């Protein structure tokens, strides 16, 4: 260990990272002079993700839970589910994601001026995960980093992205860049909701002239007061869930956000948009489970039919069967089984082409709450056929939902960055760095018994102070951070494997 590192660790002894920290020199991303105009193509410059070493097969979980075959694999549309025991918490997985982002894209820590974290997997009611991540910037001496942890169910990651873009476009940036993190550990008590868990973290570098730029003026949000999913028990990480209400709230938010985004895109483009295929080349959704993503895309097709009928247009062949439902009051369509059955039979090819490339990671790790939408964007960026350079010139719609409830639909555009002093990335560089398919294959399948035991360890350790986790470090992948100890004062000490 270098003397500089030793000094940093000595200063932060009680809460420090005992391990290898990112390089602070020779970075490709450095502070640059840039315009603060929102038209400066601000967005995602680089992306990285972390998924745990272990997963459980949803098919095997069906057998273990003694439920009907297909209940999780077909009914939820899921293949596998990632999980962690008490050795990894939200701080450790965020540390891993951000350290990988800094290292793999050779980012100078001094170039960062804002760091936001979206999560609902809190381990402290006051201390922000963002402050824990500052350990990664200590060797560079950079303390001038704004931002904090943002919490609202599954929406915090999107709030962090929007905060980062707004800051990059503000006079406060002074040419510096931002990082946002979307990460969660989704766990449920034994019962029907447990298969909808998962774990994941996404960390993205945000700045101007981005290869995946946020389209200014195109987003629409939906905010209401509802108790569909919430965590009122401070002694437990398990949520209270009203499944039917949550699904209804999600679909209502899709309707509202999609309609608002189409209206704004029509103003931007000065032309009428008749269908989702006119609006976007790809669409990514927040994904509690894949079946809801499928239903949401079909719901957008239904909204296309409603809009076209309201405007006096004849419906195309794809949507013609929806004509009897197109003029119904929206409230009467939310639980309309006849409409649901009809929607399930249309738009399959459009779904496969537009949404399919964003599904791979979430179908194989489960729900990562605030990370879910952003994990799907990562999946799209890394897709062998639709991602990388294939996204140049393409439009991407992104729908984010957090119970309680807040939702936003945004539009991104894939582009080739101009020559800039701080940028050495492109959509192709991001895709090759993500290496999505290979990293999914590197994981180890665990049995349902191992999965259950891991959650028992988490439940027993939750809220403890003056204790060390019982989980084996063997289950932590090389290079990842893990929790060593919670001190008697409640401070958390981490190490890097």
Protein Blocks (a to p, Z undefined) as FASTA:
>chain_A
ZZklmmmmmmmmmmcccdddddfehiabdcddddfbfklopacfbdcddddfbdcdfklm
mmmnopaehklmmmnopabdcdddfkbcfklmmmmmmmmmmmmnopafklpcbdcdddfk
dfbfkbcfklmmmmmmmmnopabbgdddddehjllmmmmmmmmmmmmmpmklnopacddd
ddddddddedjklmmgccddddddddehifbdcdehkaccddddddfbccfblkbcbdcd
dfklmmmmmmmmmmmmmmmmmmmmmmmnopacfbfklmpmbdcdddfbfklmmmmmmmmm
mmmmmmmmmnopacdfklmmmmmmmmgcfklmmmgmklmmmmmmgoklmmmmmmmmmmmm
mmmnopehjmmmmmmmmmmmmpmklgmjllgopacddddddehiacdddddddddddddf
kbcbdfklmmmmnommmmmmmpccddfklmmmmmmmmmmmgopahiacfbdfklpcghia
cdfbdcfkopacdddZZ
